[in-house]
Amino acid sequence: MFLIDLSGWLSSAIALLLLTLQLPAVMVLLSRLLKGPTRRPPLQPRPATPEQRGAVSVVVPTLNEVARLGPCLEGLSQQTEEVREILIVDSHSQDGTRDLVKAAQAHESRLRLMTDEPLPPAWVGRPWALHHGYLHSSAESEWILGLDADTQPQPGLVAALMAAAATENYDLVSLSPRFILKSPGEVWLQPALLMTLVYRFGPTGASESGAERVMANGQCFLCRRQLLDRLGGYAVARLSFCDDVTLARHAAQTGAKVGFWDGSQLLKVRMYEGLSETWQEWGRSLDLKDASSTGQIWGDLWFLTCVQALPWLALPILLAGLAADQPTLPVQLSLGLNVSLIAARIALQWAILPSYDLSQAKRRWVFWLSPLADPLAVWRIWLSSLRTPKSWRGRQYDLEGAVAE
């Protein structure tokens, strides 16, 4: 009898603790997800207009990207007269990337291959390459569009993005892509990692928050040249491993109008190969700590733990408490709350389905099991938040972000 009473007391105590931790986080989550019905619809492809002619310089940083760059170059060649030039800023690739670009130049006159200068000690590689491209782009271009080498631009991307930004007087806009997934491991894990962003920042295309909560995606990052001139190029993000968010938040703080929109109809991306690479490479940048205050980092860790990890971890304990002869009210309330969070998470899996291209995926049904990976995804954010990257894309960095020997 004593053991039964102790078990019931322990279940009630855990349930009360869960309610105390989770209820404030659930209120925050609801305030973000309720923006979903009013979010901006996905941008649609559109043809260029005469006034857009030559208005954009595209900058693509590369470092050993021969296996992924081809679809990007092909997609850029399908963009029309709005693109003045396509600058491939290569950081001394050793895998044939440069030869691939040179071969593509025979069919695309707008392609320019350049090598960025040696990386200074106070820069991370990607923002340095983007900064180099910006400095060497045509002064006649009104916009600078940064694209990652693993992206696959669709016809009408640049014209649609530029038209939407100009019409609504945005200074900086980035797009969320449609992710191409293939192996079962990444099909299972990647949506759970993506959900950490949805929970923290709300649906893509929702009304913009304050500057400190601005979200951005450097895979497709359009910025007015005038804004970059005013900011000093990419220098403000020179030490950041999430340079896109760092630059966007700094721009918003200076009064620039910044947007993050759904580009799933305009842009595809094949980021990483398999479960291990997804865990290692994407997982260590999702914390966004280089663009966040200490308070924001710990606040996001508490929030994700409460609404994305604990519902699954607490469920067995709460079900055991419910199985008692007389389950207490705290156990019933906590169980109801966590079951509701799990139900909402499963519904969100349907909501993010258009963000994925699963046509090449093996055992694509694993996608629907991705909510079970939520505790693992949150654990990955914890690990990344508490560590400083020491390597990125083949380069070694010291703790200050400078290049090591």
Disulfide bonds with the S-S distance in Angstrom:
none
